[in-house]
């Protein structure tokens, strides 16, 4: 069984931060071939979110495959992971702990696409798609995390399937240019 995790690319700068700093610190770590440490969490409580935000881990994989698929609880959990003191001290919107979500493996392509859209739209930085068995399923997973091609952008394949209403993610990430920042990494 293969697992596919699609990380969201954040190439541009946030207000009051160095333009070379990505919001998703794992991308920089992977480019530098540094190891990343994290854990799988089934606990959606605010106290767990607060503990994880200051844990020193690089990422948390929030399990919605074996725990309830509850987007409202996920939204509260992500807000609970927001460490305003760390943001202020670093002068950067980059979270210390990057949140990813593992969605349920059950259902067809339409259900997986809908689940990926929902968790990304509330602010998850990436999605793990369990039970990817072939190229077609992998392509659907990647397309589920991408917006449709923006006019004038070259090499925008495969085309995205997400809708264009990321208001929650815009607020959670603290950036106005979410559409231009949120994409799968790496594509080529």
N, C-alpha and C positions, 0 to 999 in steps of 0.2 A: 504494500500500500504506500503510495506517495502522498506527501503533504506539500501543499503549496502555500507559501505565505507571500502576500503581495505587500511590499512596503510602500508607503506613500512618500513621494519625493518632494522635498521642500527646498528648492534651489535658491530662492530669493531671500532678501533680508527682511527682518521685521523692523519696526520703528525702534530707534535707539539701540541698534545692535550692529555689529560688524556685518557687512554685506556678504562675507564669505561664510558666515555661520548659518548652517541649516537648522531648522527647527527640529528635525529628526536626527539626533546625534548619532544614531546607529549607522547612518550612511557614512559619516566621517570615520567612524570606528572601522567599518568594513573596508573603506578605501585605504586605511592605514594598516590593515590586516591585524587590528587589535581584537582580542576576544571580547565578547559581550556576555554579561551575566544577567540572568533574570529568573523568574519563576512563573509557574502556572497557578493562577488564583481562581478559586471557586467562590470566594467570600466577597459579596457585593457591599459589605457594610462600609459606612463612612469612616469608622475607626480604622479599618483595614486600608482604605484608600489613603488616609492620612499617614499611616505607618509606612506604606509602600512608597509614598512620595518622598519621604526622607530616609529611605532604607539604604541608599548607596548602590542599589541595583541599577542596571542599565535599562532594563525593560521589564514589563509585566505582560504576560499573556492571560487575558481575562477569558475564562472558559464559559462560553455560552452554548457549547455542544452538550456537555454533561450537567450543566447548571441551567436554570431557566433562561430562555431567550426573552429577556425583558429589557427593551430599549430604554424605558424610563429609569429603571434601576441602573442601567449602564450610564446614562446621562448623569445621574446623581453621583455615581462612583467616580466618573471622570472629573466632575467638578470638585469632588472631595480630594482628588489627587493634585489639584492646583495649589502650588506652594507659592503664595504671593511674596513671602519673604525672600525665597530663593530667586524669584524673578527680579525683584528689586535689587538684591545684592549682586547678581550677575549682570544686570542691565540687559538681559536677553530673555526672550519668550521661550527659549528652548527648555523643555521640561527635563528635570534630572532623570526621571524614569519615563521611558517611552511606552505608552499604552497600545497594545495590540489586542485583537479579539479573535478567538476561535469560534466560528459559527457552526451550527449543526450540519452534519453531513447528510441528513435525510432530505428527501425532496428532489425535485427536478431542477433544471437550469433556472426557470423563472423564480423559484423560491430562493435559490442561492443568490441570484442577482439582487432580489429584494432585500435579503438579509444583509448582504455586503453594503448596499446603499445605505441602509438604516444605520449600521454601526459607524460607517465613515461619516455620515451626515451629522451625528452627534459628537464627533471629535476623535474617534479612534485614529491612530496613525497608520494602521495596517490591519489586514485581515488574514487569518490562517484558514484555508479551505481544506478540511480533512477529506480523505477518501477521493483524491484526484487520481484517476486510473489511466487516463489517456490524454493525448494532445488536445482533443476537442474540449474536454473538461477544463484543462489548464487554460486554454484560450478564453473560454467563457469566464473563468475566474478573473483573469487579467482584465478583460473588457468590463466586468462588473465593477471594477474599482476606478475606471477611467471615465472622464467626461467626454461627450462627443467632440469631434475635431473642432478646434477653434479656427475661424476663418484666417487664412494666410499662413497657418502653421504647416511646415513640411514634415514629412516622416512621422506622421501621427497614426501609426498602425500598431496594434489593431485598434479599430475605432471603439470608443467608449460607449457604455450603456447607461451611465448614471444620469439622473435628472439634474437640473441646474438650480437647486434651492438649498445651498449649504449654510443657511443663516445660523444654525446652531454651531457648526464647525467654525465658521467665521468668528463667532463670539468666543468660543472655547479656545481657539488658537490665538485670538487677539490680533488677527490680520484681516485687512480688507481685500487683499488680492488672493484669496484662497484658491480660486479657479486656476490661476496661473502657477500656483505652488503645488497643488495636490495632484500628483501623478505617480505612476508606478515606477520603481527604480530597481535595477536597471532594465531598460527595454531592449537594448541591443547587446 
